[in-house]
Amino acid sequence: MAEQRRSAARAAERGPTGSEKPARDKPWMIRTYGGHSSAKASNELYRKNLAAGQTGLSVAFDLPTQTGYDSDHPLARGEVGKVGVPVRHIGDMETLFEEIPLDQMNTSMTINATAPWLLALYVATAERKGIARDQLSGTVQNDIMKEYLSRGTYVFPPKPSMKLTADVIAFTYDEIPRWNPTNVCSYHLQEAGATPEQELAFALSTAKAVIHAVKDTGQVPDSDLPRVIGRIAFFVNAGMRFITEMCKMRAFVRLWDEITHQEFGVEDPKYRRFRYGMQVNSLGLTEQQPENNVYRILIEMLSVVLSKDARARAVQLPAWNEALGLPRPWDQQWSIRMQQIMAYETDLLEYDDIFRDNPAVESKVDQLCAAARAEIEKIDRMGGAVAAIEQGYMKERLVESNARRVAAIEDGAQTVVGVNAYTTSEPSPLTSGTDGSFLAVDPKEEAAQIESLNQWREARDDTKAQAALDALKEAARAGRNVMEPSIQCAHAGVTTGEWGDALRAIYGEYRAPTGVGKQGGQPAGEQGPKRLADVQARVEEVSERIGRRLKMLVGKPGLDGHSNGAEQIAVRARDSGFEVVYEGIRLTPKQIVGAALEEGVHVVGLSILSGSHVELVQEVMRRMHEQGLSDVPVVVGGIIPESDAETLRAAGVAAIYTPKDYDLTAIMADIVEIVDREGERAA
């Protein structure tokens, strides 16, 4: 009978002609990045996607959750539930994972400054379900460094933030051994304009800084350090130059092996393995002809799945319409199906690495490694990644690289189909629906979330909550690990804003360098300098007429930390001859209007990418009117649907720019004319 079973098993492995089937590798984990409105709505989305064949979860949190504020904080206005799910307390976390078995699920949480808190809520939720900590598996991103450079959801200064990162790592390697306690994230570096060489160098320098931070806390004995390093994962980006991107992944593998072996003495190859997940480039998704984004997403995915020696362990794909707004469940399903077809219908997983020893590939990998090593050495000489961030070096390099990228698109040196080439198009049936072809969060949801938060506070035991917060502050003040006190805070009903405020009281807050001050972004190409010179001449003409230099305030209201667009506008405005006021991210409408009044600006430019543009811009306009600044024009940039654009124009906004408006010099020319017209009208 045993021989019969073996024969049957061998027969099952034969194809229809009797030939042996090649062995297939296990597919990567299939994810989409999701969360919106409320824990209940997000739970419904997760269960739908899991039923559609998604094999892991990737949780998107809203900006108040990411930055340690409750839904009723003034900075949270307009931001609640917009770019992710609001999680204010353990009740929300329990709702978020209702009917999802946490001991069978691999959960990735894109959370950084508040990573200890969200992990504490997750652990406490599992404990309430009777699930042991060591049965949990997943990832917290927990990479605060790139938040100072690109994404902007930092809270505390770099050094205490690195201590929190180390606390999570030291806690999980023993308590939750299957958990990835940090996901060093080069993804947002590329979104901020990083070249492949910069992406390699900045991410690997960050990983080195994380290891040193863990060592410096003394929480992990040297003998366990290789095991800790073996749990460090990465989250990377993949753009359209997919040969270069595939070679970048292979360079990551080679360099990480070198660093962990040579600098940290890790002998076991298993612990030197470059383990990474990825999402393809969202920066390159276009508002114009958005149906083309489907092909971009597929091509970009190839760079991380074709090469077995550097294949991603988890892949999450954006939806085709993310340059328009939040994806709907059907849009996310389309991205899931793209991965499933690649994994299950092709023979990709039946073959060994098809690029190994390819001379063109090896040559490109060598070049990338050499350039990245040189940049890493430069950062090391500055004192490492933390010092390079505090000195503004890394941010300035990203702004500079992004300025070159924007200029190349603007002048046609870099072709983007449907944007600066092949722009004529038949009407797309994908964008003709009445819903605008994206998911819009109900504006009433924020009020509902604030009401439920108040009910939570009223129902809990305040004495227990305050005792837990006092214990958390004492641990932070004494330099102890904050994870166990944070878990006790979760069980006691503490809220996200209370946890954040407790640590703000100990560590303080921080404003990162903007990177704008020293960088120029003058457009390239034959016509670029002339077009810019024409704008400069108009700025001089209008400045002379009004009696002083034109002055522009570029503002980022609310919690949206994606500052790339604002930075490029500030750089181009300065190069056009404007005097520019740009103070970075996370400003209230009151602060922005106060700065406009104090600085005596001639135009205010607001950049909002989180979907909170209506509420925030309307408040800015109201405060401008109250301060007697109604004659100062306001222009707005962001991912703004036409229906919202009409609302903003009705509120008095002078001009609205969306991702389709890629020509920054043309935008500057437009703004000069707006200021000139308003000046003549006021006169």
ZAMARGU-4260 file (C-alpha; in steps of 0.2 Angstrom, whole numbers, plus 5000, padded with zeros to 4 digits):
<rodrens>
0) 5000/5000/5000 | 5014/5012/5004 | 5022/5009/4987 | 5005/5012/4979 | 5003/5029/4988
5) 5020/5034/4982 | 5016/5029/4964 | 5000/5039/4965 | 5009/5054/4972 | 5022/5053/4958
10) 5008/5052/4945 | 5000/5067/4953 | 5016/5077/4949 | 5015/5072/4931 | 5008/5083/4917
15) 4994/5078/4905 | 5007/5070/4894 | 5015/5060/4908 | 5030/5072/4909 | 5037/5077/4926
20) 5030/5094/4932 | 5044/5106/4937 | 5045/5109/4956 | 5036/5126/4959 | 5042/5139/4972
25) 5030/5145/4985 | 5022/5162/4979 | 5026/5178/4988 | 5013/5184/5000 | 4999/5193/4991
30) 4993/5209/4999 | 4985/5226/4996 | 4987/5241/5006 | 4970/5246/5014 | 4960/5255/5027
35) 4948/5269/5028 | 4934/5278/5037 | 4932/5267/5052 | 4938/5251/5060 | 4921/5243/5055
40) 4922/5248/5037 | 4940/5243/5036 | 4937/5226/5043 | 4924/5223/5030 | 4936/5227/5017
45) 4949/5216/5024 | 4938/5201/5024 | 4932/5204/5006 | 4950/5205/5001 | 4955/5189/5010
50) 4940/5180/5002 | 4946/5186/4985 | 4963/5177/4988 | 4974/5189/4997 | 4986/5180/5008
55) 4991/5193/5021 | 4985/5210/5027 | 4993/5227/5025 | 4985/5240/5036 | 4984/5258/5032
60) 4981/5270/5047 | 4974/5287/5046 | 4986/5302/5049 | 4980/5306/5067 | 4984/5288/5072
65) 5001/5289/5063 | 5006/5305/5072 | 4999/5301/5089 | 4983/5312/5090 | 4965/5308/5094
70) 4952/5311/5081 | 4946/5327/5091 | 4963/5336/5091 | 4964/5352/5081 | 4977/5345/5069
75) 4966/5330/5065 | 4953/5341/5058 | 4948/5334/5040 | 4961/5320/5042 | 4951/5307/5051
80) 4949/5291/5041 | 4955/5299/5025 | 4971/5289/5021 | 4968/5275/5032 | 4959/5268/5047
85) 4957/5278/5063 | 4963/5267/5078 | 4961/5277/5094 | 4960/5262/5107 | 4959/5244/5109
90) 4941/5244/5105 | 4945/5250/5087 | 4958/5237/5086 | 4946/5223/5091 | 4934/5229/5078
95) 4947/5230/5065 | 4951/5212/5067 | 4934/5205/5071 | 4932/5187/5063 | 4950/5187/5057
100) 4961/5174/5067 | 4976/5183/5072 | 4986/5167/5075 | 4984/5162/5057 | 4986/5179/5049
105) 5002/5188/5044 | 4998/5207/5047 | 5009/5221/5041 | 5006/5238/5049 | 5013/5254/5040
110) 5016/5263/5056 | 5032/5272/5062 | 5032/5285/5076 | 5018/5277/5085 | 5023/5259/5081
115) 5026/5254/5099 | 5008/5259/5103 | 5000/5250/5088 | 5009/5234/5091 | 5004/5235/5109
120) 4986/5237/5104 | 4988/5222/5092 | 4996/5211/5106 | 4983/5216/5119 | 4969/5212/5106
125) 4977/5195/5103 | 4978/5192/5122 | 4960/5196/5124 | 4956/5183/5111 | 4967/5170/5121
130) 4981/5170/5108 | 4999/5169/5115 | 5011/5182/5109 | 5023/5169/5101 | 5009/5164/5089
135) 5008/5181/5081 | 5017/5184/5064 | 5018/5200/5054 | 5027/5217/5053 | 5027/5234/5060
140) 5036/5246/5048 | 5045/5255/5063 | 5057/5265/5052 | 5057/5283/5058 | 5072/5288/5048
145) 5063/5290/5032 | 5049/5299/5040 | 5061/5314/5042 | 5065/5313/5024 | 5049/5309/5014
150) 5033/5304/5023 | 5033/5316/5037 | 5024/5306/5051 | 5038/5308/5064 | 5033/5315/5081
155) 5049/5315/5092 | 5067/5320/5089 | 5078/5307/5080 | 5087/5300/5095 | 5072/5296/5106
160) 5063/5290/5091 | 5078/5277/5088 | 5076/5272/5106 | 5058/5268/5103 | 5063/5258/5087
165) 5075/5248/5097 | 5062/5245/5111 | 5051/5237/5098 | 5065/5226/5091 | 5071/5221/5109
170) 5053/5216/5114 | 5048/5206/5099 | 5064/5195/5096 | 5060/5186/5112 | 5041/5189/5115
175) 5035/5188/5096 | 5049/5178/5088 | 5040/5177/5071 | 5037/5196/5070 | 5047/5208/5059
180) 5050/5222/5071 | 5056/5234/5058 | 5054/5236/5040 | 5068/5248/5034 | 5059/5257/5020
185) 5067/5263/5005 | 5050/5264/4996 | 5046/5282/5002 | 5064/5288/4997 | 5061/5284/4979
190) 5044/5293/4981 | 5054/5308/4987 | 5065/5307/4972 | 5079/5296/4977 | 5090/5289/4963
195) 5093/5270/4964 | 5110/5273/4972 | 5103/5285/4985 | 5089/5272/4989 | 5102/5259/4992
200) 5113/5269/5002 | 5101/5279/5013 | 5091/5263/5017 | 5106/5253/5021 | 5113/5267/5032
205) 5097/5267/5041 | 5098/5249/5044 | 5115/5251/5051 | 5109/5265/5063 | 5095/5254/5069
210) 5107/5240/5073 | 5118/5252/5082 | 5103/5259/5092 | 5098/5241/5098 | 5116/5238/5103
215) 5117/5255/5112 | 5102/5252/5123 | 5110/5236/5130 | 5093/5227/5129 | 5100/5213/5118
220) 5116/5203/5122 | 5129/5202/5109 | 5126/5183/5107 | 5108/5186/5101 | 5112/5201/5089
225) 5113/5189/5074 | 5096/5183/5078 | 5090/5201/5079 | 5098/5206/5063 | 5090/5191/5055
230) 5072/5198/5059 | 5076/5215/5051 | 5066/5216/5035 | 5065/5230/5021 | 5051/5238/5011
235) 5057/5243/4994 | 5050/5253/4979 | 5051/5247/4961 | 5049/5260/4946 | 5047/5259/4928
240) 5065/5256/4923 | 5063/5238/4928 | 5080/5231/4923 | 5088/5244/4934 | 5076/5241/4947
245) 5079/5222/4946 | 5098/5225/4947 | 5094/5237/4962 | 5086/5222/4971 | 5101/5211/4968
250) 5113/5225/4974 | 5103/5226/4990 | 5105/5207/4993 | 5124/5208/4990 | 5127/5224/5000
255) 5116/5218/5015 | 5126/5202/5015 | 5142/5212/5016 | 5137/5224/5029 | 5130/5211/5041
260) 5145/5199/5039 | 5159/5212/5038 | 5153/5226/5050 | 5142/5216/5062 | 5151/5198/5062
265) 5135/5188/5057 | 5142/5171/5052 | 5126/5162/5048 | 5120/5165/5030 | 5102/5163/5036
270) 5103/5179/5047 | 5112/5189/5033 | 5097/5186/5020 | 5090/5201/5013 | 5071/5199/5017
275) 5060/5212/5009 | 5042/5216/5004 | 5038/5229/4991 | 5025/5240/4983 | 5027/5247/4966
280) 5030/5265/4962 | 5015/5276/4966 | 5024/5292/4961 | 5023/5287/4943 | 5004/5284/4943
285) 4996/5297/4932 | 4980/5306/4933 | 4980/5308/4914 | 4975/5292/4905 | 4974/5282/4922
290) 4970/5266/4913 | 4989/5266/4908 | 4993/5264/4926 | 4988/5245/4925 | 5003/5242/4913
295) 5014/5252/4924 | 5010/5242/4939 | 5012/5225/4930 | 5029/5230/4923 | 5036/5237/4939
300) 5030/5221/4948 | 5042/5211/4936 | 5057/5219/4944 | 5054/5210/4960 | 5047/5193/4955
305) 5057/5189/4939 | 5074/5187/4948 | 5073/5172/4960 | 5089/5177/4969 | 5081/5193/4974
310) 5063/5190/4974 | 5051/5199/4986 | 5043/5189/5000 | 5028/5200/5000 | 5020/5211/4986
315) 5007/5224/4988 | 5001/5233/4972 | 4992/5249/4971 | 4976/5251/4961 | 4976/5259/4944
320) 4966/5274/4951 | 4976/5280/4966 | 4981/5296/4957 | 4963/5300/4957 | 4958/5295/4975
325) 4956/5280/4987 | 4953/5264/4978 | 4937/5255/4979 | 4935/5236/4983 | 4934/5231/4965
330) 4950/5241/4961 | 4959/5232/4974 | 4953/5216/4968 | 4960/5220/4951 | 4977/5222/4959
335) 4975/5205/4968 | 4971/5196/4952 | 4986/5203/4944 | 4997/5195/4957 | 4987/5179/4956
340) 4989/5178/4937 | 5008/5181/4938 | 5010/5168/4952 | 4998/5154/4947 | 4996/5155/4928
345) 5014/5158/4922 | 5029/5146/4924 | 5039/5160/4933 | 5040/5150/4949 | 5046/5134/4941
350) 5063/5140/4936 | 5080/5145/4945 | 5086/5162/4943 | 5086/5167/4925 | 5098/5182/4927
355) 5112/5174/4936 | 5129/5177/4928 | 5121/5188/4915 | 5136/5200/4910 | 5124/5215/4908
360) 5115/5212/4924 | 5131/5209/4934 | 5139/5224/4927 | 5124/5235/4932 | 5124/5227/4949
365) 5143/5231/4951 | 5140/5249/4946 | 5125/5251/4959 | 5135/5243/4973 | 5150/5254/4970
370) 5140/5270/4970 | 5130/5265/4985 | 5146/5260/4995 | 5153/5277/4991 | 5138/5286/4998
375) 5137/5275/5013 | 5155/5279/5017 | 5151/5297/5015 | 5136/5296/5028 | 5147/5286/5040
380) 5160/5300/5040 | 5146/5312/5045 | 5142/5301/5060 | 5129/5289/5052 | 5111/5291/5046
385) 5105/5300/5062 | 5118/5314/5060 | 5115/5315/5041 | 5097/5318/5044 | 5100/5331/5058
390) 5112/5340/5047 | 5100/5341/5033 | 5111/5332/5021 | 5100/5317/5016 | 5085/5328/5014
395) 5094/5341/5003 | 5100/5327/4992 | 5082/5320/4989 | 5075/5337/4985 | 5089/5340/4973
400) 5086/5323/4964 | 5067/5326/4964 | 5070/5343/4956 | 5080/5335/4942 | 5066/5322/4940
405) 5053/5335/4939 | 5063/5345/4927 | 5066/5330/4915 | 5047/5327/4914 | 5043/5345/4912
410) 5055/5347/4897 | 5052/5330/4889 | 5069/5322/4893 | 5059/5309/4902 | 5044/5303/4893
415) 5028/5299/4903 | 5015/5292/4891 | 4999/5302/4892 | 5007/5316/4902 | 5020/5324/4891
420) 5019/5313/4876 | 5004/5304/4867 | 4992/5315/4876 | 4977/5313/4864 | 4965/5299/4870
425) 4948/5292/4868 | 4936/5294/4883 | 4940/5280/4896 | 4925/5270/4901 | 4934/5267/4918
430) 4932/5285/4923 | 4915/5289/4917 | 4906/5282/4932 | 4895/5293/4944 | 4906/5289/4959
435) 4921/5298/4951 | 4930/5281/4949 | 4937/5281/4967 | 4931/5279/4985 | 4926/5295/4994
440) 4925/5295/5013 | 4909/5301/5019 | 4912/5319/5027 | 4900/5314/5041 | 4912/5300/5046
445) 4924/5311/5056 | 4910/5318/5067 | 4904/5300/5070 | 4922/5295/5075 | 4923/5309/5087
450) 4907/5304/5095 | 4912/5286/5097 | 4929/5292/5105 | 4920/5302/5118 | 4909/5287/5122
455) 4924/5277/5124 | 4932/5289/5136 | 4916/5290/5147 | 4914/5272/5148 | 4932/5267/5153
460) 4940/5267/5171 | 4949/5284/5171 | 4959/5279/5186 | 4966/5264/5178 | 4970/5273/5162
465) 4979/5287/5171 | 4989/5274/5182 | 4994/5265/5166 | 5000/5282/5158 | 5010/5286/5173
470) 5019/5270/5172 | 5022/5273/5154 | 5030/5290/5157 | 5040/5283/5171 | 5047/5269/5160
475) 5051/5282/5146 | 5059/5294/5159 | 5070/5280/5166 | 5076/5274/5149 | 5067/5257/5151
480) 5058/5248/5137 | 5041/5255/5134 | 5032/5240/5126 | 5025/5231/5142 | 5019/5248/5149
485) 5011/5252/5132 | 5002/5235/5132 | 4996/5239/5149 | 4990/5256/5143 | 4980/5247/5129
490) 4972/5235/5141 | 4967/5250/5152 | 4958/5259/5138 | 4971/5273/5135 | 4969/5282/5118
495) 4981/5285/5104 | 4982/5304/5108 | 4985/5301/5127 | 4999/5289/5123 | 5007/5301/5111
500) 5005/5316/5123 | 5013/5306/5137 | 5029/5303/5127 | 5029/5321/5120 | 5030/5326/5138
505) 5046/5316/5140 | 5054/5317/5123 | 5048/5333/5116 | 5043/5336/5098 | 5053/5339/5082
510) 5053/5349/5066 | 5064/5341/5052 | 5074/5351/5040 | 5064/5355/5024 | 5079/5352/5012
515) 5073/5367/5001 | 5086/5381/5007 | 5101/5376/4996 | 5093/5367/4981 | 5090/5374/4964
520) 5078/5366/4952 | 5080/5375/4936 | 5073/5365/4921 | 5084/5357/4909 | 5082/5356/4890
525) 5083/5368/4876 | 5068/5378/4881 | 5069/5377/4900 | 5080/5391/4904 | 5071/5403/4892
530) 5054/5399/4899 | 5061/5401/4916 | 5069/5418/4911 | 5052/5424/4904 | 5044/5420/4921
535) 5058/5429/4930 | 5056/5444/4919 | 5037/5445/4924 | 5041/5443/4942 | 5053/5457/4941
540) 5040/5468/4931 | 5026/5464/4944 | 5038/5467/4959 | 5043/5484/4952 | 5025/5489/4949
545) 5020/5485/4967 | 5035/5492/4975 | 5043/5476/4983 | 5048/5458/4979 | 5034/5446/4976
550) 5033/5435/4991 | 5024/5417/4991 | 5020/5407/5006 | 5019/5388/5003 | 5009/5379/5017
555) 5006/5361/5022 | 4990/5362/5033 | 4985/5347/5043 | 4994/5331/5046 | 4999/5327/5028
560) 5017/5324/5028 | 5020/5320/5009 | 5030/5336/5006 | 5038/5332/4989 | 5026/5343/4979
565) 5027/5358/4991 | 5046/5357/4991 | 5047/5357/4972 | 5035/5372/4971 | 5045/5381/4984
570) 5061/5378/4974 | 5054/5383/4957 | 5046/5399/4965 | 5062/5404/4972 | 5071/5401/4955
575) 5057/5411/4947 | 5062/5426/4958 | 5049/5425/4972 | 5054/5427/4990 | 5048/5411/4997
580) 5041/5407/5015 | 5041/5388/5018 | 5041/5381/5035 | 5038/5363/5032 | 5024/5351/5036
585) 5010/5350/5050 | 5004/5367/5052 | 4986/5373/5057 | 4976/5384/5046 | 4978/5397/5060
590) 4997/5396/5059 | 4997/5397/5040 | 4986/5413/5040 | 4996/5420/5055 | 5012/5418/5044
595) 5004/5426/5029 | 4999/5441/5039 | 5016/5443/5048 | 5026/5440/5032 | 5015/5451/5021
600) 5014/5438/5007 | 5006/5441/4990 | 5000/5424/4987 | 4997/5408/4998 | 5000/5391/4990
605) 4993/5376/5000 | 4998/5358/4996 | 4986/5344/5003 | 4987/5326/4997 | 4978/5317/5011
610) 4960/5321/5004 | 4957/5334/5018 | 4958/5348/5006 | 4939/5354/5007 | 4939/5356/5026
615) 4956/5363/5028 | 4956/5376/5013 | 4939/5382/5019 | 4945/5386/5036 | 4961/5394/5029
620) 4949/5405/5018 | 4938/5409/5032 | 4953/5415/5043 | 4961/5425/5029 | 4945/5434/5027
625) 4944/5437/5046 | 4962/5444/5046 | 4958/5456/5032 | 4968/5446/5019 | 4954/5443/5007
630) 4964/5452/4993 | 4978/5439/4995 | 4975/5425/4982 | 4976/5407/4988 | 4980/5393/4976
635) 4979/5374/4980 | 4988/5359/4974 | 4984/5341/4978 | 4973/5326/4972 | 4957/5335/4970
640) 4942/5329/4961 | 4933/5341/4950 | 4918/5341/4962 | 4929/5347/4976 | 4938/5359/4965
645) 4921/5368/4962 | 4918/5369/4980 | 4935/5377/4983 | 4933/5389/4969 | 4916/5394/4977
650) 4926/5397/4993 | 4937/5409/4984 | 4952/5399/4979 | 4960/5407/4964 | 4968/5392/4955
655) 4969/5373/4958 | 4983/5362/4952 | 4982/5343/4952 | 4995/5329/4947 | 4991/5332/4928
660) 4999/5350/4930 | 5016/5344/4930 | 5024/5359/4922 | 5030/5369/4936 | 5037/5384/4926
665) 5019/5386/4918 | 5012/5385/4936 | 5024/5399/4941 | 5019/5409/4926 | 5001/5407/4930
670) 5003/5412/4949 | 5012/5428/4943 | 4997/5433/4933 | 4985/5429/4947 | 4995/5440/4959
675) 4996/5454/4945 | 4977/5454/4942 | 4973/5454/4961 | 4985/5468/4963 | 4977/5479/4950
680) 4960/5475/4957 | 4965/5480/4975 | 4973/5496/4968
</rodrens>
